[in-house]
Amino acid sequence: MSNELIINSTQDGERIALLQDKRLIEYHFDRNDTAYSVGDIFLGTVKKVMPGLNAAFIDIGYQKDAFLHYGDLGENYPSLTKWVKGVQSQKIPVGPLKTFQFDGTLDKVGKIDNTLKKGQQMLVQIVKEPISTKGPRLSTDISMAGRYLVLVPFSNTISVSKKIVSKSERERLKRLIASIKPDNFGVIIRTVAEGREVAELDRDMQNMVEKWDKLFQTLRTAKPNDKVLGELGRTSSMLRDMLNESFDAITVDAAPMYEEMRSYLQQIAPDKLGLLKLHTGKVKVFESLGIEKQLKTLFGKTVTVPGGGYLVIEHTEALHVIDVNSGNKSNQEGDQEATALHVNLAAAREVARQLRLRDMGGIIVVDFIDMKSAESRKKVEDAVRDIMKHDKARFTILPITKFGLLQITRQRVRPVENIVTGEVCPTCGGTGKISASILVTDEIENSIEDLLITQNQSGITLNVHPFLHAYYTKGLVSRQMKWYLKYYKWVKVMKDTSLGLTDYRIEDEQGEEIELHSAAAAMSRLQDREIEIID
């Protein structure tokens, strides 16, 4: 089984696709304007204490106050508060906790109003990003994740992932970590640490200790709502958490991102540097690998199931609902139970894929086709469990009811990924009023002439729908060649299936989109230019 990570850089951020045997199984959009990501640490201010909820609302600069429940304070909260006050008052001059005296533990069944006061400043970490109308969810149980280890300050506990089942390996890892961990820091050993040598673990540990020192230095002069320590971007964090021996390639299409990824890989996995590739082809990376087409087919309301049937996916505020339909498959087999089982098994695989692909969380209800046999229902349920065991998010699956309903709860830490697959009518722009579609070629011609002559641009790239691409590039003497003969400047024409039939985009030599004037304005300037020549 091959795994490929593909990263497409855009003006708004990075589009990240994880392919398994060329099939898209995960998609993320790491936006440039996302300032509140899981793992970010802020110096927050208590705005409201809510005894009825046993929680508080914390101001970290987001438009909605963040939510902090008493249970998320963590047992080391008194020590954290003491340390933060000491750092900000300059009484604690160094970052290491070797000489720091702990301040007891927090009562697990205490009250929020006896612990927090309005206006109090505190160090908090985002554990769930803003979703819908809700602000971020916070914790004061601070931790710093590395590739193999998670560093937990104000603790001396060493714990090992439950997925490492070998007793001897668990003991080996505990001994190694005990010999290299700094004093007054706890460590959680991640699953990927299994079989790793002490040099690799120590390098990961040192990276996290450096993070802690950076947090200490920033906190000394931090003001309320400041971000004290930022988590890695979505791209780097995916590399950190997922990079393993099964990876075949990591492909990026922008030189700056390539250098950033190369530097990060040099730190965490120098042996994987050979997997990193820079895409330099004429066709965009998502186009060349067929990802753009998969996105269009997989993120709609209706999703086809391989082998027959289809899913209808609906999102509500409270839950996600997935309806399984047999389609034409019901006409092809005589045994109704066999048909239902066959379609449901195929749908179970696609449902598990869709949960991971769209990062759907909370409550998910799947309405499978009714099956009379308890054995058939168990087979479908087991199929969902078997595929979801590779899911990084925590989940719970309840048995299928006699009505064919399967209930799943899945960890939700980020908003669900949603891609609009429906396109506005390219002819009317959604207005219902139609103009001649042939006008798009005139508009493109005017824009090209305006850029090449009036603005003296060169090295421009025209991105168009594949139909228009053929219109401009095919033929004995293509229109693209005619432009060259007319302007003595070459215009690259690129296919982009994400564009509507009459949409187009023009980029400069650096790949930045050029803000185009309207066709009417461009035509007006050209007419003015002709009048000047006549005069």
Secondary structure, DSSP 8 states (H G I E B T S, - for coil): --EEEEEEE-SSEEEEEEEETTEEEEEEEEETT----TT-EEEEEEEEEETTTTEEEEESSSSS-EEEEGGGS-TTHHHHHHHHHHHHTT----S--TT--------TT--GGGT--TT-EEEEEEEE--BTTB--EEESS--EE-SSEEEEES---EEE-TT---HHHHHHHHHHHHHHS-TTEEEEE-GGGTT--HHHHHHHHHHHHHHHHHHHHHHHT--TT-EEE----HHHHHHHHH--TTEEEEEES-HHHHHHHHHHHHHH-GGGGGGEEE---SS-HHHHTTHHHHHHHHSSSEEE-TTS-EEEEEE-SSEEEEEEE-GGGGGT-S-HHHHHHHHHHHHHHHHHHHHHHHT--EEEEEE----S-HHHHHHHHHHHHHHHTT-SS-EEE----TTSEEEEEE---S-------S---TTTTTSS----TTHHHHHHHHHHHIIIIIS---S-EEEE-HHHHHHHH-STT-HHHHHHHHHSS--EEEE-TTS-TT-EEEE-TTS-B-----HHHHHHHHHHHHHHHH-
